[in-house]
Amino acid sequence: MSNKETIEASLFAAGRALDIQTLAKIIDKPKKQVNPIVQSLIEEYKERECGLEIIDLGDRYVMQVKPQYTDLVRPLAPKEVGAPMLRTLSMIAYHQPVIQSELVDMRGNAAYDHIRELKERGFITAVPNGRTKLLQTTPMFADYFELESNDPESIKKKIVDLSRKESGQSGLDKWLGRKVVAVTPMYESLMEMCGIDEYKVINAYDPTEEEIDKLADVSKMVVSKGYAERVAKYYDGEIIEVGSTTFNDLIDAIRTLEGAYDKTKAEECIERLEELKERYASKAIVISKRVQPATDMVARIVNDLRIGVSANGILIAPDYETSSEGVEVGEDADILVPTHRKLEGNLIERVCQKYDAIIDGLRSVDG
């Protein structure tokens, strides 16, 4: 085998830039003999009628597809770096040099697998640093993402510039795996109401280890009111407590996500909720009976419906027998309002079912 053919085969097989030291080691020749061989190959490829070329990057050389064929073959290229691993790599690139233990705190235990694979692929180095490791990107990282330099400050500036061109600060947050909203299953429809496409659904009240790992790149967690302390045992980001009893609760829930929501979509949903609230108040205007709400939850719905209240009124209670404080509330009720345990549908449909239960129940009593 000739040295030229060996170097040609090496550049083809590597699929990335190789430096002079690596090529010299492969052909077992001094470094000063490598450059003339590669330059000869570069000229040969220029003269050939083929889809490949060899590029001199300054002491590093790469064999690649010629620009005019790039778009044609891109669909065939392997997707080497998946989204989760790319976020880990982006955080290393942005914060480098970064301590491995700190990165794992930010990304979760899945980062260990990402780090191992990124190191094997040559994107990062992991240098021992006490009981952990110090992580940095390599020249191959710069080559892969077509950056002019592997200098940490240059990379950081490039990431910021790219993100601003894409979508402002939110673009940078995507690069770094931040600003992801997470919700419990009950509030998944809130994301649609807000026009939020990128979110995670997590059982935050009793999460598995896998779910806890998913919280690594979450900046906001939406939970039911009264559960923040419980969730804080697993999650140290911003916890947003929201309610879902009344239309006003849903309006407030949307507004708490300002900055993360789609403004047009959120405003349209708020307008719809205001219209629904007025429509239900109009339906209840003919009801003359006074009521006795058994709980604050029922009282807030009754207030929205503008129904009169009396200590001797028709008793309305939630459909559970005892409250969280152990107080019996529904045993002697004339009307039971369904709670989330017995409701189906999205958040708006669930609120409508509660209002309907009261209006239909009072109409039945009047009848």
N, C-alpha and C positions, 0 to 999 in steps of 0.2 A: 504494500500500500504506500502511495506517495504521501508526503506531508500535506500537499495541497488538497488531496481527496479526503484526508483525515480531518483537516480543518473544515472543509465544506460539509462533511457528514456531521461534525460536531455542531456547527452553527444551525444546521437543519434540525437536528434532534433536540437541541436545547430549547428552541422556540423563544429565546430571549437573548439579550446581549451577553457576550462572553468577553472578559478582559484578556489582555495579552498574557498575563501570568497563567491564566487557566489554559489558554491555547498552547502556550509554551510547554506546560506540564504534560498536556495530552500527547504532543508529538516528541516530547523529550528533547527539546532544542532550546538554546538561549533565546531570551525575549527579543533580542535585536534581529533574529532571523524570522520572527513571526510576521512583522509588518510587511515586508516585501511579498511574502506568500499571500497574505490577505489582500494586499493591493492588486496583485495579479488576478485574484479571484473576482474582485470588484469589477475590474475592467472586462473580464470574460463575461460576467453576468450582464454588463451594459451592452455588450455586442450580441448576446443571445436573444432570440425571440421567445421569451418565456415570461411567466407571470411573477417571477421572484427577483429580488435585488438584495445586495449586501451593502449595508450602510456603515460608514466609519463614524463612530460617536466620540472619537478621541480616546485612544487606548482601549476602546471597547467596540465590538463589532456585532451586528445583528443581521440575520437573514430574515426578510419579511416579504409580504405580498406587495407588489407594486401598487401605488395609490389608485390607479385607474381600475383596479380589480377589487379593491377593498369592499365596496358596497355589495358587490356580487357574492362574495364569499363570506361576508360577515354572518349570515344566518347559519352557516355550517361550522363556525368556530365554536369550540367548547366554552360553556359558561363556567369559567374556572373559579370565580369567586361569587358565592351566593350572597344574598342580601344580609343575613345575620353576620356572616364572616366579614363582609365588606364594612359593616358598621364598626366591628371590632378593629379592623385595619385602619379605618378612618380616624378612630379615636387615638390609636397609637401614633398615626401620622401627625395628628393635630397637637397632641400633648407631649410628643417625644422630646427627650427621653422620658419614658414613663415606667414606673415600677410595676411589675406584673401584679403584685397583690392589690395595688390601687386600681388597676384596670379591671381586675376580677370583681372588686367592690362595685365598680360602675356598671359592668356588663353581666355579672352573674357567673356561676360556675361553668357555663357553656364556653366561656372565654378560654378556658384551659385547652379545649379541643381546637378552638380557632387558632390559638397561639402556636400549638404544635404543628398544625397543618400549614399555617402561614410561614413558619420557619422552614418546614420541609420544602415548600415551594420557592423559597428564597426571597420572600417579600420583606422579612424582618430578621433581625438578629436578637438573640436573647443571651445577654452577658450576665454571669453570676454577680449578684450584688447583695452581699450578706446572706440572709436566708431566703432571699427571693431573687428575681432577675430584672435587669434593666432592658427595656424593649425599645428598638429603633428600626426605622425603615432602611432598606438597602438600595444600592443603585438600580437593582432590578425593579424595585417599586416605581422609581422615577421613569424607567424605560416603559414599563407596562402601562402607566397612566400618561405617558407622553409628556412628562415634565422635563424642563430644561436642567434641573438640578435636584439633587437629593438633600440639599441643605434644609434643615428643619424649618428655619424662618421662611424660606422661599416656599416650601410646601404649605405651611400654615397660611401664608398670604394667598397662595393659589386656591386653597380650599375656600377661604372667605370670599375671594373674588368670584369663583364659580357659583357659590351658593347665592350671592347677591344677584347675579345675572339671572339665575333660575327663578327664585321666589323670595328674595329678601332674606331676612334673618331666619325664616322658617326653613329655607334651603340648607343653611348651615346646621340647623338643628337636626335635619334628616341625616346629614353627613355624620353627625356626631351621635346619632341615636338618641337625641333628646326630644322633649316636647311631645312625646307620644301620650295620648290620653288612654287611660284604662277605665273600664266600667264593670260593675257586677252584671250578671246576666239580665237582671230586671231592667237595667237602664240602657241596654243596647239600642233600643229605639230612640233614645235621646240623641244618639250620635247622628241618626238620620235626620232628626228634627233640626239639628245644628248644622247639617251639611259637612260633618267631619267624616272623612273617608278612612283615615289611618288611625286605628284604635285597636285596643286589645280587650277581650272579654275574659275576666278572671274572677274566680270565686274568692274574693278577698277576705271573706269572713272565716274561712277555714281552708286556706290554700295548701296545695301539695308542694313538695320541694320544686317540682318542675314549674309550677305557677309562680313561686317566689322568684325563681331565676328569670322569669319573663318580666318581672317588675324592674329589672336593671336599667332599662332605657325608658321608663315611664316617668313623666314629670308631674302628671295630675291623675289622681285616682278619684272616681266618682262613686260614692257609697250612700246608703240611706242614712237619714238623720239618726244620731245616737250611736253610730258604729265607728266613729273616728278613732276612739281609744283602742278598740279591738284591732282595727286594721294597722294602727301605728306600731304594733308589736312586730309586724313583718315588713312594713314599708315606711321609709323615712322621707318621702317626697311630699308634695302638696296634696292634702286630702280634702276633697270638697263634699260636704254633706248636703244632700238635696232631699226634698220631699216629693211625693207624687199623689197626694190626696186630692188637691184641688187644681183648677186651671191656673190659679195664681202660683201654686207650687211649681208647675211646669214652666211657667214664664220665668220665674226666678232661677230655676235650674238652667235654662238656656242662657240667661244673662251672666251666670257665674262662669260660663265658658267663653266669655268674650276674649278675643285674642287667639282662640283656637278654632272658633267656628267660622263658617262661611256667612258673612254679614247679610247678604241678600236672602239666603235660605232661612237664617235664624229670624230675621225680621218678618218674613212671610209667615213663618210658623207662629210667632207671637201674635200677629194680627189675626190668624185663624183661631187661636186660643181665646183671644178677647171676644171674638164674635160668638164662639161657642158658649162662653160664660154668659153673655147677654141673652142668647137664645134660650138657655136653660132657665134664666131668671124670668123670661117672658112666659115660659111654659108653666112656671110655678105661681104666677101672679093671681091666678083664679083660686088658689088654695086658701081657704079661710081658717082652717084648723091651726092651732098653735101646737108647738112641739117642745119636747124636753130632751135635748141632746145628752146622751150618757157619757160622752167623752169629748175632748177638745177636737179630735178629728171630725166627729159628726158635727160639732158646733160650727166649724169653719165651712163645711159644705152648706149647712143651713143658712149661714150668713150670706154666702154667695147667692143662694136661691131667694134671699130676702123674705124668708118665712118667719112669722112671729114665734117668739119663745115664751114659755110659761112653765112654772114649777109643777103645774098640774096637766101639762100638755101630753101629747102622744109621745111615748118613750121610744126614742130611736137609738140603737146601739150597734157597734160593730158585730160581726158574726162570730167573733171568738168569745168564749165563755168568761175568761178572766183576762185582765190586762197584764202587762209585764210586771206591774207592782203586786200582782196577786189579788186584785180587786175584781169581784164578780160584776160584769157589766151587761151581759146580754140575756140573762136568764128570763127576765119578765118583760123583755122589750116587745113593743107592738110591731116595730119594723126593724129588720136587720140589714145593715149595710155590708156588702161583701168586701172583704179585705184581700190583699194581694195573693194570699194562699189559695183563694178560690176563684181568682180572676184570670182570664186569658186575654191575649191580644197585646197590642203595643200600649204605651203609657197613656196616650190620649183615649183610646178605647176603654181602658180600665177606669179612668176618671169618669167617663160618660156613664159607665155601668153603675158607679156609685151614686151619681146624681139621679139616674133613672130609677134606682131602687127606692130612693126616698120619694120622688114624685109619684111613681106608680103605687107605692105603699100608701101614701096619703090620699090619693084618689080612690083607692079601694076602701079606706076607712070612711071617706066622705060618702061613698056609694052605699 
